[in-house]
Amino acid sequence: MAVPKRKTSQAKTSSRKAANMKKMATGLSTCPKCHEPKLPHRVCPNCGYYDGKDVVNAE
């Protein structure tokens, strides 16, 4: 089994992890009713509409 000869430095570890921190949250769509960002196939948390129907009474 392979074993590392040296301890991985903090700079090397941080630079490897930094690539994942740059990623943005993808998959957001806009609500056709209020034009706020929401997750697809879910009720809009802002207005409470889903598929053109008032599903949840939002305040």
C-alpha distance matrix in Angstrom:
0.0 3.8 6.5 10.1 12.6 15.5 16.8 17.8 21.6 24.0 25.6 22.5 21.8 25.5 26.0 23.2 24.8 28.3 28.2 28.2 31.0 33.3 33.4 36.7 37.5 38.4 40.3 43.4 46.7 50.2 52.7 55.7 58.0 57.2 54.8 52.2 48.5 47.1 44.2 45.1 46.3 47.2 50.4 51.3 51.0 53.8 56.6 55.4 55.9 53.8 54.9 58.3 59.2 59.5 57.0 56.6 59.3 57.9 59.8
3.8 0.0 3.8 6.7 9.3 12.2 13.7 14.6 18.3 20.9 22.3 19.2 18.8 22.5 22.9 20.3 22.3 25.6 25.6 25.9 28.7 30.8 31.2 34.7 35.9 36.9 39.1 42.1 45.5 48.9 51.5 54.5 56.9 55.9 53.4 50.8 47.1 46.0 43.3 44.3 45.9 46.7 49.9 50.4 50.1 52.8 55.6 54.7 55.2 53.3 54.4 57.7 58.7 59.0 56.6 56.2 58.8 57.1 58.9
6.5 3.8 0.0 3.8 6.5 9.1 10.4 11.9 15.6 18.3 20.1 17.3 16.9 20.7 21.5 19.3 21.1 24.5 25.0 25.4 27.8 30.2 30.9 34.4 35.7 37.0 39.5 42.2 45.8 49.1 51.7 54.8 57.1 55.8 53.4 50.6 46.9 45.9 43.4 44.8 46.4 47.0 50.0 50.4 49.8 52.4 55.4 54.6 55.4 53.7 55.0 58.2 59.1 59.2 56.8 56.1 58.5 56.7 58.3
10.1 6.7 3.8 0.0 3.8 5.6 7.2 8.5 12.1 15.1 16.6 13.9 14.0 17.8 18.4 16.7 18.8 21.9 22.7 23.5 25.7 27.9 29.1 32.6 34.3 35.8 38.5 41.1 44.6 47.8 50.6 53.7 56.0 54.5 52.0 49.2 45.6 44.9 42.6 44.1 46.1 46.5 49.4 49.6 48.9 51.3 54.4 53.8 54.7 53.1 54.5 57.5 58.6 58.6 56.4 55.6 57.9 55.8 57.3
12.6 9.3 6.5 3.8 0.0 3.8 7.0 9.3 12.2 15.7 17.1 14.9 15.7 19.3 19.9 18.8 21.1 23.8 24.9 26.1 28.0 30.1 31.6 35.3 37.1 38.7 41.6 44.1 47.7 50.8 53.6 56.7 58.9 57.4 54.7 52.0 48.4 47.9 45.8 47.4 49.5 49.9 52.7 52.7 51.9 54.2 57.4 57.0 57.9 56.4 57.9 60.8 61.9 61.9 59.7 58.8 61.0 58.8 60.1
15.5 12.2 9.1 5.6 3.8 0.0 3.8 6.3 8.7 12.2 13.8 12.1 13.0 16.4 17.3 16.7 18.9 21.4 22.9 24.3 25.8 27.9 29.8 33.3 35.3 37.2 40.3 42.5 46.1 49.1 51.9 55.1 57.2 55.5 52.8 50.0 46.5 46.2 44.3 46.1 48.4 48.6 51.3 51.0 50.1 52.2 55.5 55.3 56.3 55.1 56.7 59.5 60.6 60.4 58.3 57.2 59.2 56.9 58.0
16.8 13.7 10.4 7.2 7.0 3.8 0.0 3.8 6.2 9.2 11.5 10.2 10.4 13.7 15.2 14.8 16.4 19.0 20.9 21.9 23.1 25.6 27.5 30.9 32.7 34.9 38.0 40.0 43.7 46.5 49.3 52.6 54.5 52.6 50.1 47.2 43.8 43.4 41.6 43.7 45.9 45.9 48.4 48.1 47.0 49.1 52.5 52.3 53.5 52.4 54.2 56.9 57.9 57.5 55.4 54.2 56.1 53.7 54.7
17.8 14.6 11.9 8.5 9.3 6.3 3.8 0.0 3.8 6.6 8.4 6.6 6.8 10.2 11.4 11.0 12.9 15.3 17.1 18.4 19.6 21.9 23.8 27.3 29.3 31.4 34.6 36.6 40.3 43.1 46.0 49.2 51.2 49.3 46.7 43.8 40.4 40.2 38.5 40.5 42.9 43.0 45.5 45.1 44.1 46.1 49.4 49.4 50.5 49.4 51.1 53.8 54.8 54.6 52.6 51.5 53.4 50.9 52.0
21.6 18.3 15.6 12.1 12.2 8.7 6.2 3.8 0.0 3.8 5.4 5.3 6.3 8.6 10.1 11.0 12.6 14.3 16.7 18.2 18.8 20.9 23.4 26.7 29.0 31.4 34.7 36.4 40.1 42.7 45.6 48.9 50.7 48.6 46.0 43.1 39.8 39.9 38.6 40.8 43.4 43.3 45.6 44.9 43.7 45.4 48.9 49.1 50.3 49.5 51.3 53.8 54.9 54.5 52.7 51.4 53.1 50.4 51.2
24.0 20.9 18.3 15.1 15.7 12.2 9.2 6.6 3.8 0.0 3.8 5.5 5.1 5.9 8.4 9.9 10.5 11.9 14.9 16.1 16.0 18.4 21.0 24.1 26.4 29.0 32.4 33.8 37.5 39.9 42.8 46.1 47.8 45.5 43.0 40.0 36.9 37.1 35.9 38.3 41.0 40.7 42.8 41.9 40.6 42.2 45.7 46.1 47.4 46.8 48.8 51.1 52.1 51.6 49.9 48.4 49.9 47.2 47.8
25.6 22.3 20.1 16.6 17.1 13.8 11.5 8.4 5.4 3.8 0.0 3.8 5.5 5.1 6.0 8.5 9.9 10.2 13.0 15.1 15.0 16.7 19.6 22.8 25.5 27.9 31.5 32.9 36.5 38.8 41.9 45.0 46.9 44.6 41.9 39.1 36.0 36.5 35.5 37.8 40.7 40.6 42.7 41.6 40.5 41.9 45.4 45.9 47.1 46.5 48.3 50.5 51.8 51.4 49.9 48.6 50.1 47.2 47.9
22.5 19.2 17.3 13.9 14.9 12.1 10.2 6.6 5.3 5.5 3.8 0.0 3.8 5.5 5.3 6.3 8.8 10.0 11.9 14.0 14.9 16.5 19.0 22.5 25.0 27.1 30.6 32.4 35.9 38.6 41.7 44.8 46.8 44.8 42.0 39.3 36.0 36.3 34.9 37.0 39.8 39.9 42.3 41.5 40.7 42.3 45.6 45.9 46.9 46.0 47.6 50.0 51.4 51.2 49.6 48.5 50.3 47.7 48.6
21.8 18.8 16.9 14.0 15.7 13.0 10.4 6.8 6.3 5.1 5.5 3.8 0.0 3.8 5.6 5.2 6.3 8.6 10.8 12.0 12.8 15.2 17.3 20.7 22.9 25.1 28.4 30.2 33.9 36.6 39.5 42.7 44.7 42.7 40.1 37.2 33.9 33.8 32.3 34.5 37.1 37.1 39.5 38.8 37.9 39.7 43.1 43.2 44.3 43.4 45.1 47.6 48.8 48.5 46.7 45.6 47.4 44.8 45.8
25.5 22.5 20.7 17.8 19.3 16.4 13.7 10.2 8.6 5.9 5.1 5.5 3.8 0.0 3.8 5.4 5.1 5.9 9.1 10.4 10.2 12.5 15.1 18.3 20.7 23.2 26.7 28.1 31.7 34.2 37.1 40.4 42.2 40.1 37.4 34.5 31.3 31.6 30.5 32.9 35.7 35.5 37.7 36.7 35.6 37.2 40.6 41.0 42.2 41.5 43.3 45.6 46.8 46.4 44.9 43.6 45.2 42.5 43.3
26.0 22.9 21.5 18.4 19.9 17.3 15.2 11.4 10.1 8.4 6.0 5.3 5.6 3.8 0.0 3.8 5.5 5.0 7.1 9.7 10.1 11.3 14.1 17.5 20.3 22.5 26.0 27.6 31.1 33.6 36.8 39.9 41.9 39.9 37.0 34.3 31.1 31.6 30.5 32.6 35.6 35.8 38.1 37.0 36.3 37.7 41.0 41.5 42.4 41.6 43.1 45.4 46.9 46.8 45.4 44.4 46.1 43.3 44.3
23.2 20.3 19.3 16.7 18.8 16.7 14.8 11.0 11.0 9.9 8.5 6.3 5.2 5.4 3.8 0.0 3.8 5.5 6.2 8.1 9.8 11.4 13.2 16.9 19.3 21.1 24.5 26.5 30.0 32.9 36.0 39.0 41.2 39.5 36.6 34.0 30.6 30.7 29.1 31.0 33.8 34.1 36.7 36.0 35.5 37.2 40.4 40.6 41.3 40.2 41.6 44.1 45.6 45.6 44.1 43.2 45.2 42.7 43.9
24.8 22.3 21.1 18.8 21.1 18.9 16.4 12.9 12.6 10.5 9.9 8.8 6.3 5.1 5.5 3.8 0.0 3.8 5.5 5.7 6.9 9.4 11.1 14.5 16.6 18.8 22.2 23.9 27.6 30.3 33.2 36.4 38.5 36.6 33.9 31.1 27.7 27.7 26.2 28.3 31.1 31.2 33.6 32.8 32.1 33.9 37.2 37.3 38.2 37.3 38.9 41.4 42.7 42.5 40.9 39.9 41.8 39.2 40.4
28.3 25.6 24.5 21.9 23.8 21.4 19.0 15.3 14.3 11.9 10.2 10.0 8.6 5.9 5.0 5.5 3.8 0.0 3.8 5.4 5.1 6.7 9.4 12.6 15.4 17.7 21.3 22.8 26.3 28.7 31.8 34.9 36.9 34.9 32.1 29.4 26.1 26.6 25.6 27.8 30.9 30.9 33.1 32.0 31.3 32.7 36.0 36.5 37.4 36.7 38.3 40.5 42.0 41.8 40.5 39.4 41.1 38.4 39.4
28.2 25.6 25.0 22.7 24.9 22.9 20.9 17.1 16.7 14.9 13.0 11.9 10.8 9.1 7.1 6.2 5.5 3.8 0.0 3.8 5.5 5.6 7.4 11.1 13.9 15.6 19.1 21.0 24.4 27.1 30.3 33.2 35.6 33.8 30.8 28.4 25.0 25.4 24.1 25.9 29.0 29.5 32.0 31.0 30.7 32.1 35.3 35.7 36.2 35.2 36.4 38.8 40.5 40.6 39.4 38.7 40.6 38.0 39.3
28.2 25.9 25.4 23.5 26.1 24.3 21.9 18.4 18.2 16.1 15.1 14.0 12.0 10.4 9.7 8.1 5.7 5.4 3.8 0.0 3.8 5.4 5.6 9.1 11.3 13.2 16.6 18.5 22.0 24.9 27.9 31.0 33.2 31.6 28.7 26.1 22.6 22.6 21.1 23.0 26.0 26.3 28.8 28.0 27.7 29.4 32.5 32.6 33.2 32.2 33.6 36.0 37.6 37.6 36.2 35.5 37.4 35.0 36.4
31.0 28.7 27.8 25.7 28.0 25.8 23.1 19.6 18.8 16.0 15.0 14.9 12.8 10.2 10.1 9.8 6.9 5.1 5.5 3.8 0.0 3.8 5.5 8.1 10.5 13.3 16.8 18.0 21.6 24.0 27.0 30.2 32.0 30.0 27.3 24.5 21.2 21.6 20.6 23.1 26.2 26.0 28.1 26.9 26.2 27.6 30.9 31.4 32.3 31.7 33.4 35.6 37.0 36.7 35.4 34.4 36.0 33.3 34.4
33.3 30.8 30.2 27.9 30.1 27.9 25.6 21.9 20.9 18.4 16.7 16.5 15.2 12.5 11.3 11.4 9.4 6.7 5.6 5.4 3.8 0.0 3.8 6.4 9.8 12.0 15.8 16.8 20.1 22.4 25.7 28.6 30.7 28.8 25.7 23.3 20.1 21.0 20.3 22.5 25.8 26.0 28.1 26.6 26.3 27.3 30.5 31.3 31.8 31.2 32.6 34.6 36.4 36.3 35.4 34.6 36.2 33.4 34.5
33.4 31.2 30.9 29.1 31.6 29.8 27.5 23.8 23.4 21.0 19.6 19.0 17.3 15.1 14.1 13.2 11.1 9.4 7.4 5.6 5.5 3.8 0.0 3.8 6.7 8.5 12.2 13.7 17.1 19.7 23.0 25.9 28.2 26.5 23.5 21.1 17.6 18.1 17.1 19.0 22.3 22.7 25.0 23.8 23.9 25.1 28.1 28.6 29.0 28.1 29.3 31.5 33.3 33.5 32.5 31.9 33.8 31.2 32.7
36.7 34.7 34.4 32.6 35.3 33.3 30.9 27.3 26.7 24.1 22.8 22.5 20.7 18.3 17.5 16.9 14.5 12.6 11.1 9.1 8.1 6.4 3.8 0.0 3.8 6.0 9.7 10.4 13.7 16.1 19.4 22.4 24.5 22.8 19.7 17.4 13.9 14.7 14.1 16.2 19.7 19.9 22.0 20.5 20.5 21.6 24.5 25.2 25.6 24.9 26.2 28.2 30.0 30.1 29.3 28.7 30.4 27.8 29.3
37.5 35.9 35.7 34.3 37.1 35.3 32.7 29.3 29.0 26.4 25.5 25.0 22.9 20.7 20.3 19.3 16.6 15.4 13.9 11.3 10.5 9.8 6.7 3.8 0.0 3.8 6.9 7.5 11.1 13.8 16.7 19.9 22.0 20.4 17.7 15.1 11.4 11.5 10.5 12.8 16.2 16.2 18.3 17.1 17.3 18.7 21.6 21.9 22.3 21.4 23.0 25.1 26.7 26.7 25.8 25.2 27.1 24.7 26.4
38.4 36.9 37.0 35.8 38.7 37.2 34.9 31.4 31.4 29.0 27.9 27.1 25.1 23.2 22.5 21.1 18.8 17.7 15.6 13.2 13.3 12.0 8.5 6.0 3.8 0.0 3.8 5.7 9.0 12.2 15.3 18.1 20.7 19.7 16.8 14.9 11.1 10.9 9.5 10.7 14.2 15.1 17.6 16.7 17.7 19.1 21.4 21.6 21.3 20.0 21.0 23.3 25.2 25.8 25.0 25.0 27.2 25.1 27.2
40.3 39.1 39.5 38.5 41.6 40.3 38.0 34.6 34.7 32.4 31.5 30.6 28.4 26.7 26.0 24.5 22.2 21.3 19.1 16.6 16.8 15.8 12.2 9.7 6.9 3.8 0.0 3.8 6.4 10.1 12.8 15.5 18.2 17.8 15.1 13.6 9.9 8.9 6.9 7.2 10.7 12.0 14.8 14.2 15.8 17.5 19.3 19.1 18.4 16.8 17.5 19.9 21.9 22.8 22.0 22.4 24.8 23.1 25.6
43.4 42.1 42.2 41.1 44.1 42.5 40.0 36.6 36.4 33.8 32.9 32.4 30.2 28.1 27.6 26.5 23.9 22.8 21.0 18.5 18.0 16.8 13.7 10.4 7.5 5.7 3.8 0.0 3.8 6.9 9.7 12.7 15.1 14.3 11.6 9.8 6.1 5.7 5.1 6.5 10.3 10.8 12.7 11.4 12.9 14.1 16.0 16.3 15.8 14.8 15.9 17.8 19.8 20.3 19.8 20.0 22.1 20.1 22.3
46.7 45.5 45.8 44.6 47.7 46.1 43.7 40.3 40.1 37.5 36.5 35.9 33.9 31.7 31.1 30.0 27.6 26.3 24.4 22.0 21.6 20.1 17.1 13.7 11.1 9.0 6.4 3.8 0.0 3.8 6.7 9.2 12.0 11.7 9.0 8.3 5.6 5.5 6.1 6.0 9.5 10.3 11.7 10.2 12.6 13.2 14.4 14.8 13.6 12.6 13.2 14.8 17.2 18.1 18.2 18.8 20.8 19.0 21.5
50.2 48.9 49.1 47.8 50.8 49.1 46.5 43.1 42.7 39.9 38.8 38.6 36.6 34.2 33.6 32.9 30.3 28.7 27.1 24.9 24.0 22.4 19.7 16.1 13.8 12.2 10.1 6.9 3.8 0.0 3.8 6.2 8.7 8.2 5.2 5.4 4.4 5.8 8.1 8.4 11.2 11.2 11.4 9.0 11.5 11.1 11.9 13.1 11.8 11.7 12.4 13.1 15.6 16.2 17.0 17.4 18.9 17.0 19.2
52.7 51.5 51.7 50.6 53.6 51.9 49.3 46.0 45.6 42.8 41.9 41.7 39.5 37.1 36.8 36.0 33.2 31.8 30.3 27.9 27.0 25.7 23.0 19.4 16.7 15.3 12.8 9.7 6.7 3.8 0.0 3.8 5.4 5.7 4.6 5.4 6.2 6.4 9.0 8.9 10.5 10.0 9.1 6.7 9.7 9.0 8.8 9.9 8.3 8.7 9.7 9.8 12.0 12.6 13.6 14.3 15.7 14.1 16.5
55.7 54.5 54.8 53.7 56.7 55.1 52.6 49.2 48.9 46.1 45.0 44.8 42.7 40.4 39.9 39.0 36.4 34.9 33.2 31.0 30.2 28.6 25.9 22.4 19.9 18.1 15.5 12.7 9.2 6.2 3.8 0.0 3.8 6.0 5.5 8.2 9.7 10.2 12.4 11.4 12.5 12.6 11.6 9.6 12.8 11.7 10.4 11.6 9.1 9.4 9.1 8.3 11.3 12.5 14.4 15.7 16.9 15.8 18.2
58.0 56.9 57.1 56.0 58.9 57.2 54.5 51.2 50.7 47.8 46.9 46.8 44.7 42.2 41.9 41.2 38.5 36.9 35.6 33.2 32.0 30.7 28.2 24.5 22.0 20.7 18.2 15.1 12.0 8.7 5.4 3.8 0.0 3.8 5.9 8.3 10.9 11.3 14.0 13.7 14.3 13.5 11.4 9.1 11.7 9.8 7.7 9.6 7.5 9.2 9.8 7.8 9.9 10.3 12.8 13.6 14.1 13.1 15.1
57.2 55.9 55.8 54.5 57.4 55.5 52.6 49.3 48.6 45.5 44.6 44.8 42.7 40.1 39.9 39.5 36.6 34.9 33.8 31.6 30.0 28.8 26.5 22.8 20.4 19.7 17.8 14.3 11.7 8.2 5.7 6.0 3.8 0.0 3.8 5.6 9.0 10.3 13.7 14.3 15.6 14.2 12.0 8.8 10.4 7.7 6.7 9.7 9.1 11.4 12.8 11.3 12.8 12.3 14.4 14.2 14.2 12.2 13.6
54.8 53.4 53.4 52.0 54.7 52.8 50.1 46.7 46.0 43.0 41.9 42.0 40.1 37.4 37.0 36.6 33.9 32.1 30.8 28.7 27.3 25.7 23.5 19.7 17.7 16.8 15.1 11.6 9.0 5.2 4.6 5.5 5.9 3.8 0.0 3.8 6.6 8.9 12.2 12.9 15.0 14.2 13.0 9.8 11.6 9.5 9.7 12.3 11.3 12.7 13.7 12.9 15.2 15.2 16.8 16.9 17.4 15.2 16.7
52.2 50.8 50.6 49.2 52.0 50.0 47.2 43.8 43.1 40.0 39.1 39.3 37.2 34.5 34.3 34.0 31.1 29.4 28.4 26.1 24.5 23.3 21.1 17.4 15.1 14.9 13.6 9.8 8.3 5.4 5.4 8.2 8.3 5.6 3.8 0.0 3.8 6.4 10.1 11.9 14.2 12.8 11.7 8.1 9.0 7.3 8.9 11.3 11.5 12.9 14.7 14.6 16.2 15.6 16.6 15.9 16.5 13.8 15.2
48.5 47.1 46.9 45.6 48.4 46.5 43.8 40.4 39.8 36.9 36.0 36.0 33.9 31.3 31.1 30.6 27.7 26.1 25.0 22.6 21.2 20.1 17.6 13.9 11.4 11.1 9.9 6.1 5.6 4.4 6.2 9.7 10.9 9.0 6.6 3.8 0.0 3.8 7.1 9.3 12.3 11.2 11.2 8.3 9.3 9.0 11.2 12.6 12.7 13.2 15.0 15.7 17.4 17.2 17.4 16.9 18.2 15.6 17.4
47.1 46.0 45.9 44.9 47.9 46.2 43.4 40.2 39.9 37.1 36.5 36.3 33.8 31.6 31.6 30.7 27.7 26.6 25.4 22.6 21.6 21.0 18.1 14.7 11.5 10.9 8.9 5.7 5.5 5.8 6.4 10.2 11.3 10.3 8.9 6.4 3.8 0.0 3.8 6.3 8.9 7.6 8.0 5.9 7.4 8.6 10.5 10.8 10.9 10.7 12.8 14.3 15.6 15.4 14.9 14.6 16.5 14.4 16.8
44.2 43.3 43.4 42.6 45.8 44.3 41.6 38.5 38.6 35.9 35.5 34.9 32.3 30.5 30.5 29.1 26.2 25.6 24.1 21.1 20.6 20.3 17.1 14.1 10.5 9.5 6.9 5.1 6.1 8.1 9.0 12.4 14.0 13.7 12.2 10.1 7.1 3.8 0.0 3.8 6.6 6.0 8.2 7.8 9.4 11.6 13.3 12.6 12.4 11.1 12.9 15.3 16.5 16.7 15.6 15.6 18.1 16.6 19.3
45.1 44.3 44.8 44.1 47.4 46.1 43.7 40.5 40.8 38.3 37.8 37.0 34.5 32.9 32.6 31.0 28.3 27.8 25.9 23.0 23.1 22.5 19.0 16.2 12.8 10.7 7.2 6.5 6.0 8.4 8.9 11.4 13.7 14.3 12.9 11.9 9.3 6.3 3.8 0.0 3.8 5.5 8.4 9.0 11.6 13.7 14.4 13.3 12.1 9.8 10.6 13.5 15.1 16.2 15.2 16.1 19.0 18.1 21.1
46.3 45.9 46.4 46.1 49.5 48.4 45.9 42.9 43.4 41.0 40.7 39.8 37.1 35.7 35.6 33.8 31.1 30.9 29.0 26.0 26.2 25.8 22.3 19.7 16.2 14.2 10.7 10.3 9.5 11.2 10.5 12.5 14.3 15.6 15.0 14.2 12.3 8.9 6.6 3.8 0.0 3.8 7.1 9.2 12.0 14.5 14.5 12.5 11.0 7.9 8.6 12.0 13.0 14.4 12.9 14.4 17.7 17.5 20.9
47.2 46.7 47.0 46.5 49.9 48.6 45.9 43.0 43.3 40.7 40.6 39.9 37.1 35.5 35.8 34.1 31.2 30.9 29.5 26.3 26.0 26.0 22.7 19.9 16.2 15.1 12.0 10.8 10.3 11.2 10.0 12.6 13.5 14.2 14.2 12.8 11.2 7.6 6.0 5.5 3.8 0.0 3.8 6.3 8.6 11.6 11.8 9.5 9.0 6.8 9.1 11.9 12.1 12.4 10.5 11.3 14.5 14.1 17.5
50.4 49.9 50.0 49.4 52.7 51.3 48.4 45.5 45.6 42.8 42.7 42.3 39.5 37.7 38.1 36.7 33.6 33.1 32.0 28.8 28.1 28.1 25.0 22.0 18.3 17.6 14.8 12.7 11.7 11.4 9.1 11.6 11.4 12.0 13.0 11.7 11.2 8.0 8.2 8.4 7.1 3.8 0.0 3.8 6.1 8.8 8.4 5.8 5.7 4.9 8.4 10.2 9.7 9.2 7.5 7.8 10.8 10.5 14.0
51.3 50.4 50.4 49.6 52.7 51.0 48.1 45.1 44.9 41.9 41.6 41.5 38.8 36.7 37.0 36.0 32.8 32.0 31.0 28.0 26.9 26.6 23.8 20.5 17.1 16.7 14.2 11.4 10.2 9.0 6.7 9.6 9.1 8.8 9.8 8.1 8.3 5.9 7.8 9.0 9.2 6.3 3.8 0.0 3.8 5.4 5.8 4.9 5.6 6.6 9.9 10.7 10.8 9.8 9.3 8.8 10.7 9.2 12.2
51.0 50.1 49.8 48.9 51.9 50.1 47.0 44.1 43.7 40.6 40.5 40.7 37.9 35.6 36.3 35.5 32.1 31.3 30.7 27.7 26.2 26.3 23.9 20.5 17.3 17.7 15.8 12.9 12.6 11.5 9.7 12.8 11.7 10.4 11.6 9.0 9.3 7.4 9.4 11.6 12.0 8.6 6.1 3.8 0.0 3.8 6.0 5.6 8.2 9.9 13.4 14.0 13.5 11.6 10.7 8.8 9.9 7.5 10.0
53.8 52.8 52.4 51.3 54.2 52.2 49.1 46.1 45.4 42.2 41.9 42.3 39.7 37.2 37.7 37.2 33.9 32.7 32.1 29.4 27.6 27.3 25.1 21.6 18.7 19.1 17.5 14.1 13.2 11.1 9.0 11.7 9.8 7.7 9.5 7.3 9.0 8.6 11.6 13.7 14.5 11.6 8.8 5.4 3.8 0.0 3.8 6.0 8.4 11.1 14.3 14.0 13.8 11.6 11.9 10.0 9.9 6.8 8.4
56.6 55.6 55.4 54.4 57.4 55.5 52.5 49.4 48.9 45.7 45.4 45.6 43.1 40.6 41.0 40.4 37.2 36.0 35.3 32.5 30.9 30.5 28.1 24.5 21.6 21.4 19.3 16.0 14.4 11.9 8.8 10.4 7.7 6.7 9.7 8.9 11.2 10.5 13.3 14.4 14.5 11.8 8.4 5.8 6.0 3.8 0.0 3.8 5.7 9.1 12.2 11.1 10.5 8.3 9.4 8.0 7.8 5.6 7.9
55.4 54.7 54.6 53.8 57.0 55.3 52.3 49.4 49.1 46.1 45.9 45.9 43.2 41.0 41.5 40.6 37.3 36.5 35.7 32.6 31.4 31.3 28.6 25.2 21.9 21.6 19.1 16.3 14.8 13.1 9.9 11.6 9.6 9.7 12.3 11.3 12.6 10.8 12.6 13.3 12.5 9.5 5.8 4.9 5.6 6.0 3.8 0.0 3.8 6.8 10.3 10.0 8.6 6.1 5.9 4.7 6.0 5.4 8.9
55.9 55.2 55.4 54.7 57.9 56.3 53.5 50.5 50.3 47.4 47.1 46.9 44.3 42.2 42.4 41.3 38.2 37.4 36.2 33.2 32.3 31.8 29.0 25.6 22.3 21.3 18.4 15.8 13.6 11.8 8.3 9.1 7.5 9.1 11.3 11.5 12.7 10.9 12.4 12.1 11.0 9.0 5.7 5.6 8.2 8.4 5.7 3.8 0.0 3.8 6.8 6.2 5.5 4.6 5.5 6.8 8.6 8.8 12.2
53.8 53.3 53.7 53.1 56.4 55.1 52.4 49.4 49.5 46.8 46.5 46.0 43.4 41.5 41.6 40.2 37.3 36.7 35.2 32.2 31.7 31.2 28.1 24.9 21.4 20.0 16.8 14.8 12.6 11.7 8.7 9.4 9.2 11.4 12.7 12.9 13.2 10.7 11.1 9.8 7.9 6.8 4.9 6.6 9.9 11.1 9.1 6.8 3.8 0.0 3.8 5.5 5.5 6.6 6.3 8.7 11.5 12.1 15.7
54.9 54.4 55.0 54.5 57.9 56.7 54.2 51.1 51.3 48.8 48.3 47.6 45.1 43.3 43.1 41.6 38.9 38.3 36.4 33.6 33.4 32.6 29.3 26.2 23.0 21.0 17.5 15.9 13.2 12.4 9.7 9.1 9.8 12.8 13.7 14.7 15.0 12.8 12.9 10.6 8.6 9.1 8.4 9.9 13.4 14.3 12.2 10.3 6.8 3.8 0.0 3.8 5.6 8.5 9.0 12.0 14.7 15.5 19.0
58.3 57.7 58.2 57.5 60.8 59.5 56.9 53.8 53.8 51.1 50.5 50.0 47.6 45.6 45.4 44.1 41.4 40.5 38.8 36.0 35.6 34.6 31.5 28.2 25.1 23.3 19.9 17.8 14.8 13.1 9.8 8.3 7.8 11.3 12.9 14.6 15.7 14.3 15.3 13.5 12.0 11.9 10.2 10.7 14.0 14.0 11.1 10.0 6.2 5.5 3.8 0.0 3.8 6.9 9.0 11.9 13.7 14.6 17.8
59.2 58.7 59.1 58.6 61.9 60.6 57.9 54.8 54.9 52.1 51.8 51.4 48.8 46.8 46.9 45.6 42.7 42.0 40.5 37.6 37.0 36.4 33.3 30.0 26.7 25.2 21.9 19.8 17.2 15.6 12.0 11.3 9.9 12.8 15.2 16.2 17.4 15.6 16.5 15.1 13.0 12.1 9.7 10.8 13.5 13.8 10.5 8.6 5.5 5.5 5.6 3.8 0.0 3.8 5.8 9.1 10.9 12.7 16.0
59.5 59.0 59.2 58.6 61.9 60.4 57.5 54.6 54.5 51.6 51.4 51.2 48.5 46.4 46.8 45.6 42.5 41.8 40.6 37.6 36.7 36.3 33.5 30.1 26.7 25.8 22.8 20.3 18.1 16.2 12.6 12.5 10.3 12.3 15.2 15.6 17.2 15.4 16.7 16.2 14.4 12.4 9.2 9.8 11.6 11.6 8.3 6.1 4.6 6.6 8.5 6.9 3.8 0.0 3.8 6.0 7.2 9.2 12.4
57.0 56.6 56.8 56.4 59.7 58.3 55.4 52.6 52.7 49.9 49.9 49.6 46.7 44.9 45.4 44.1 40.9 40.5 39.4 36.2 35.4 35.4 32.5 29.3 25.8 25.0 22.0 19.8 18.2 17.0 13.6 14.4 12.8 14.4 16.8 16.6 17.4 14.9 15.6 15.2 12.9 10.5 7.5 9.3 10.7 11.9 9.4 5.9 5.5 6.3 9.0 9.0 5.8 3.8 0.0 3.8 6.8 9.1 12.7
56.6 56.2 56.1 55.6 58.8 57.2 54.2 51.5 51.4 48.4 48.6 48.5 45.6 43.6 44.4 43.2 39.9 39.4 38.7 35.5 34.4 34.6 31.9 28.7 25.2 25.0 22.4 20.0 18.8 17.4 14.3 15.7 13.6 14.2 16.9 15.9 16.9 14.6 15.6 16.1 14.4 11.3 7.8 8.8 8.8 10.0 8.0 4.7 6.8 8.7 12.0 11.9 9.1 6.0 3.8 0.0 3.8 5.9 9.5
59.3 58.8 58.5 57.9 61.0 59.2 56.1 53.4 53.1 49.9 50.1 50.3 47.4 45.2 46.1 45.2 41.8 41.1 40.6 37.4 36.0 36.2 33.8 30.4 27.1 27.2 24.8 22.1 20.8 18.9 15.7 16.9 14.1 14.2 17.4 16.5 18.2 16.5 18.1 19.0 17.7 14.5 10.8 10.7 9.9 9.9 7.8 6.0 8.6 11.5 14.7 13.7 10.9 7.2 6.8 3.8 0.0 3.8 6.5
57.9 57.1 56.7 55.8 58.8 56.9 53.7 50.9 50.4 47.2 47.2 47.7 44.8 42.5 43.3 42.7 39.2 38.4 38.0 35.0 33.3 33.4 31.2 27.8 24.7 25.1 23.1 20.1 19.0 17.0 14.1 15.8 13.1 12.2 15.2 13.8 15.6 14.4 16.6 18.1 17.5 14.1 10.5 9.2 7.5 6.8 5.6 5.4 8.8 12.1 15.5 14.6 12.7 9.2 9.1 5.9 3.8 0.0 3.8
59.8 58.9 58.3 57.3 60.1 58.0 54.7 52.0 51.2 47.8 47.9 48.6 45.8 43.3 44.3 43.9 40.4 39.4 39.3 36.4 34.4 34.5 32.7 29.3 26.4 27.2 25.6 22.3 21.5 19.2 16.5 18.2 15.1 13.6 16.7 15.2 17.4 16.8 19.3 21.1 20.9 17.5 14.0 12.2 10.0 8.4 7.9 8.9 12.2 15.7 19.0 17.8 16.0 12.4 12.7 9.5 6.5 3.8 0.0
